[in-house]
Amino acid sequence: MMANIDPIHEKRNSRNQERLDNANVLIYSHDSFGLGHLRRCREIAHSLVERYKGLRVLILSGSPIIGSFDFRARVDFVRIPSVVKLRNGDYTSLNKHIDIQQTLSIRSTIISNTAKVFSPDLFIVDKEPLGLRGEVKETLENFRSSKTRVVLGLRDIMDDPEALKAEWSRRNVGAALDRYYDEIWVYGHELMGNPLLGVGLSDKTMARLKFTGYIMRHVPKTIGAVTMLPKKPFFLVTAGGGGDGHQMIDWVLRAYESGENLPCDALVVLGPFMPLSSRNEFVQRISFLENVSVRTFSADMEHLMEAASAVVCMGGYNTFCEVMSFNKKALLIPRSRPRKEQLIRAVKAKELGLLQFLDADRGCETDEMIDALNNLPSAGNPADAGINDMLHGLDSINQWVQDIVS
């Protein structure tokens, strides 16, 4: 469990629970694609209510599957109408009977009204400084004359700096950061780089940036009824949300279809957002393979991660945190479009000696995957890199929240 990477987290369960009576934290997560934003916000919320009695957390989320997850007492959610990000960068409503402008108007109204009624001491905005298409701007403006402190939470890697600079310049994000935000929390470690370096933000904004450390993941005390663990050693192959996981899973399956005597069976988790055509294709192919099994989705991914011999994944933020938390040998196969986030993370983590990495942009030769899977059991664990303070994110967040709301 990464004891030599992050000794801080061992102290969490030994602390007496403190009280922050009547403190309210509101978290906004636009959730147009995948599972990353929701899972990160949920983990932060659960950590806060575990640490502080009396504190309440409300999550505003556009995830269509938020109801598939369990939430602890004093954590609740308001689901706003879902939107889907298209490959060209545009958005469309998940409900085909409501156009995108109507959907955005409904979302903005729900966000604003919820914020007024809940009256939070702290408002945490996940990743999008103005919300999806500016839907949080009205709420941010209202909070300027209130007691509410406002924090922007960013993952460790955002995108190529020049691409992010151009995107944020078009949306005038720099001015919004100066005007609305008290602090910026990066859910990562300085060794992986500063996600806002080279983006052209003001000194005022950059001075508000703080690194939390990565967010430690834990195995839930109970296991879901559908989460039956394989009896034989296995590689966990996970595409995260699955919407963009076709290339990675196809590459891995071709290695197993080759007939090569690979060191472990594979358990493939496709992800709930994988297109139906791809899902059907993979389920059919896997039905012919005795050493590969498949699941569409698991809300108890931590159990599978802990039990796996090694992990093959794309390298999204949450999967990376799980790999680190459970000290798993890992092979990352990141995507580089529409954002280079996963590719940058994989390259930097490989340089630090944390994991293995294959670049799909250089070709997806079956023999290369076979070699990578054969070598995976002898690869080093993240702990072997000897970095001792990467996973204290929840401790930092808990302390900073207490500083703000108490």
N, C-alpha and C positions, 0 to 999 in steps of 0.2 A: 504493500500500500504506500510506496514512495516515501518511507520514513526518512531516508537520507536526502530527499529532495525538498520536503516541506515539513520540518518538525513543528511548525506553528499550529498546523491543523490538529495535532494530537491533543492540544490543550482545550479544544472547543467543548468537548463533552464533559470535561472536568470542572468547567466554570459553573458557578451558581447562576441560575436564570435571574436576570435583572428586570426591573419594572420600568415601563414607559407608558403609563396609563393615559388613555385618550389621545395617543399619538397616531396620526394617520399618514400613511405613505401611499401615494398614487403612482402607478407605473404605466406608462403608455408604450405599447408595442404594435407597430403597424401591421406586421405579419402578412405581407402580400405573397410570400413564397417560402416554403420550407418550414422547418421546425426550430431553427436556431434561436430566433428572437424569443419565442415563447418559452422554450426550455431554460434559457438563461434567466429570463425574468422570474419564472417560477422558482428556480433554485435560489435566487436572491430573496424572494418573498418568504420562502420556507425558512431560510436561515434567520431572517429578521424576527419572525414570530417565535422561532425556537429560542432565540437569545433573549427576547424582551417580552415579558408578560404585559398585556394591556395594549400593545401596539397592534394596529390593524393595517392590512395591505389590500389594496384593490387594484386589479390589473385590467387595463383597457386593452383589448386584443381583437384583431381582425382574423385570427386563425379559425378556420372552419372546423378544426378538430380539437379545440381547447377543452371541450366537454369529455374527451377521451382520457384526460388526465385527472388524477386525484389531487385535491388541494387540502392543505392542513387547516385546522380551525383558525379563524381570524385572517384567512386568505380567501378572497373571493374574486370573481371576475365579471366584467361586463363585456359581452361580445358585440362588437360593432360589425356592420355588414361587410362581408369579405370581398376583396378584390384580388385579381390575378395579374401578375406581371407577365406581359408577353415578351417574346424573344426580341422584338424591336425596341423594347424599353417602355412601351406604352402600357396602360392598365385597362382592364375591363372588369365589369362586375361579375362576381361568381354567379349571381342571380341574373340570368339572361333577360329577365322581364323588366329590369331596371337599368337605365343607362348609367354610364360612369359618373356623369355630373350629378345626377340625382343621388347616387350612392355616396359620393364624396360629401354632398350637402348633409345627408342624413348622418354620416359618420361624424362630421364636424359638430353638428348640433348635439349629438349624444355625448361626445367628448366634453364639450363646453358645459353642458348642463350637469353631467356627472361630476365634473371638477367643482362646480359651484356648490352642489349639495354635499359632496364628501368633504370639502374644505380641508385639503391635506396640509400638513406641516411641511412635507417634502414631495416634490413632483419630479420623478425620474423619467426622462425621455430616452427611449432606446434607439440609438443609431441615427434617426432622422431628425435633425435639429428643428425643422418646422413641421414635422409630420409628413405623411403622404400627401403630396400636392398641396402643402401648406395648411393641412387640416387642423393643426395644433396652434397656429399662430394666434387666433382669437383667445384661446385659453392662456397662452403665454403672456399676452398683453394684459389680460385680466389679473394675472398673478403679480404683475409689477407693482400694483398698489395694495397688495395683501401681505399677510405674514408668511406666505408660502415661499420656501427656498426652492430653486430650480436647478437640477443637475442633468447634464447630458452624459449618458453612458455609451461608450464606444468599445467595440471589440478591438483586439490587439492590432489587427491589420484591416484597413479599410479597402484600399485599392492602390493601384499605381498613383503616386503623388500627383503627377501631371494630369491624369484623368480626373482625379478627385478635385483638383484645383479648378479645372474647367467646369465641372459639374456644379460645384458649390458657387463659383463665380456667377454662373447663369442664374442661380436661384438666390443670389445675394445672401448666402448663408453667413459670411463673415460678419456682416452688420447685425444679423440676428444673434449670433453668439455673443457679440459685445453687449447687445441690448438686454437679452433675456436670461443669460445663464450665469449662475453664481460659481459653479464649478464644472469641470469636465473630468469624468472618471474613465480611464482606459482599463478595461478588464484584461490586463496582460502585464508583461514584464518588460522592463527597459531593454534587456538583452535582445528582444525580438524587434526592437526599433520603435520609433515614435510614429504613430499612424498619421499625425498631422504635420510632420516635418516636410517642408517644401510645398505646402498647400497655400501659402501666402496669407496666413491669418495674422492678426494684430498681436503685438507684444502683450496687450491686455488680456487677450484670450489665451495665449500660450502660457501665461503665468498662472492661469486657473487650472491647468492640466495636472492630474495626479494619476499615478499608476497604482492600481489596486493589487496587482498580482492576478494570476489565473484563478478561476472559480473551481474549487475542489468539488468533485462529484463523489457521492456516497451511495452505497447499496441500500435501498429501502429495507426496513425491517421485515416487511411482508413481501411475498412474491405473488404476482397475479396468477389467476387460475390458468391463463393461456400460456404462461411462460414456463414451459417444460424444457429443462436443460438437456442437451445431448449427452449421451452416456460415454461417447468416445471423445478423445481430444479433437479440437476443431479450430479452424481459422474462422473468425467472425468477419464476414464481408458485409459492410454496411454502406449504403448510399445516402445516409441521412434522410432528408425528406423524400429523396428519390426522383424529384422532378428533372434533375440533370445527371442522373447516374447511369444512363444506358451504356455509355462507352466503357466505363470502369467495369461494370458487371459483365458485359460481353467479353472483355479482355480476360478477366479471371475465369469465366466459364470455358473459354477456348482452351485454357491450360488444362482444365479438368477433362474436357472432351478429347484431348489429345491421347489419352490413355497412359500418360506419364505417371509413374508411381510417386505421387506427391506425399509430403511428410504428414499431412493432416487432412481429415475431412473438412468440408466447408459448410458453414451455415450462412446463407445469404438472406439479409433483411432488405427488401426492396425499397421500403418507404411508402408512406400513404399518398404522396403526390406524384408517384410514377405514372405516366400515361398508361391507360388500359392496354393499348397495343403492345407496349414494351413488357408490361407485367405478364400478359398472356404468353408472349414469346418466351420469356425466361422460365415461367412455370412449366411450360411444355418441355423445354430443353433440359431442365433439371430433373424432370420425371424419368429421364433415361439414364441418370447418373446415380449410381449406388452410394457414392461418397459425397454427395451434395444434397442438402435439404434447403427449404426455402420458407420464409415467412414474409407476409406483406408488410406487417407493422408490428412493433412491440412497444408498449408504453413502459416496459420494464427493461429498457436497454442496459441499465447498470448491471443487472444480474447476468446478462449474456456477456457483457464486456469483462466482468470479473472472472467468469468461467472460461473464457477463450484462451487458447494457447498463444494466439497473436491476432492482430487486427489488420485487415485490409480496408482502407477507407479513402475518401476523397480529401479529407483534411479540413472540413468546416470547423468553426470555432468550438462547438460543443463536443464533437467527436474528439477533437484534439485535447480538450480538457479531460475527457474520460480516459483517453490513452495515457495521459500524464498521471491522472489520479490513481489509476489501477496499475501503473508501471508496466504497461504492455509493450512487447515488441510490436512494431507497427510498420506497415508499408503504405505510404501515402501516394495516391494517384490523383492529383488535384486537377480541377478544371481551370482554364485561364480566361474563359469568357462567360458572361459579359464583363465580369470583374476579375482582376488578377489576385484577389485576396488569398485564395487557397494556394495558388502557386507561390506567392511570396512567402506565405507561412511555411510551406513545405521546404522551400530552399533554405530559409533561415534555420528551421529546426534541424535539418540535415547538417548544416554547417556547425551547429552546436552539439552534434552527436546524439540527438534525442531519438532519431528514428531513421527509417529508410525511405527512399523517394524514387519514383519513376515518373518521367516526363512524357505524358501521352502525346504532347505536341510533336515529339520527335519520332512518332510512329508507335503502333501498338502490336509489335511482333509477338506471336505466341511464345516463341522460344525465350524471349526476354522475360515474359511473365513466369514461365516455368522455372527459369533460373532464380528469379526473385523469390518465388514461393519456396523453392528448395533451400535457399539461403536464409530464409526468415527465422527458423528456429535457432540458428546460431548467431543471430544478430544481437546487439546489446539492448538492454532495457533502458528506458529514459533515465533511471537512477544512475546508470553507469556514467552519465555525462558529468556527474558530480556538482550539479547546480542545486543549491540548498534553499532557495527562497522563492520558488516560482508559483506556489499554489496557495498563497495566503489571501486570496481575493475576498473571500467571505468575511474573514476577520477584519480586513481593512474596511469593507463596506459597513459591517455592523458598527464598528467604532465611529466611523464618519457620520453615519445616520444618528447615532446617539448624540454626537457633538452638535448636530443640526437641530434635532427636535426636542432635546432636553432643556 
